[in-house]
Amino acid sequence: MEQWMISIYLFIVGLFFGSFFNCLCDRLSNNQSIIHPGSHCDNCKHELTWYELIPVFSYLFQGGKCSKCKIKLSFWYPLTEIITGLLFMGSFLIYGFSIDTIISIIISSVFICVIISDAKYMIILDEVLIVGIVFTTICFVIKYGMIAVAYKYLHGLLLFSLMLLIKVFGDVTFKQESLGWGDIKLSFFVGIVLGVKLGVLYIFMGAFLALPYALYVSFKNKSNILPFGPFLISAFYIIFHFSDFFYDLITKLYGGIL
């Protein structure tokens, strides 16, 4: 019973964090303050009351519209709130009372923020990555110690360098920007968490996940510009939670050479 009470609590906390992440990403992506002005309707500037800020429920009670100007609100907002709540709750159900639960919640938060900002604005926010790296580093120091964390940072630099080489090669080959700097910075964070061996898999899996959407966009819009961050962060999230499986798989395939 205690475990389920904590799970429900984390789900509720995740709902509020999901609401905050929506606001955070919208404002930072548009170079706006996250403090002033208070939460408001982007259309009519109506300042939201406390009961209009309750995650999911305020959206449902208002019929998915602003209470003042009646403009339709994006379903994206309650959806990300629910997903964040589920990820927070799932982190505890998977890892229980451990430091890994906190690490999973941090990664889940970065996961949500990268998808929001890159999908909507083609931006991976430096602030999100820096906070994610700082808090993850603290957890790793507690769990592994300083020497191990220094080694993890080396892996982060190596994966960062690899992504940078891929960008340079792609830019020269296609004579246009092939990767955004946000994708490269994200890979530094991923390298710290996963290491180089799983980090290489993360690059390939991200490209594999992006391929169907890239083909769709190319044929429909005749464009080759798409946000790569959501696919990279999704690959990261999958590999993180199944790291033992993927690590064993790579080791068996390459005989420990990588």
Buried (B, 14 or more C-beta within 10 A) or exposed (E): EEEEEBBEEBBBBBBBBBBBBBBBBBEBBEEEEEEEEEBBBEEEEBEBEEEBBBBBBBBEEBEBEBBBEEEEBEEEBBBBBBBBBBBBBBBBBEBEEEBBBBBBBBBBBBBBBBBBBBBBBBBBBEEBBEBBBEBBBBBBEEBEEEEEBEEBBBBBEBBBBBBBEBBEEBEEEEEEEBBBEBBBBBBBBBBBBBBBBBBBBBBEBBBEBBEEBBEEBEEEEEEEEBBBBBBBBBBBBBBBBEBEEBBEEBEEEEEEEE
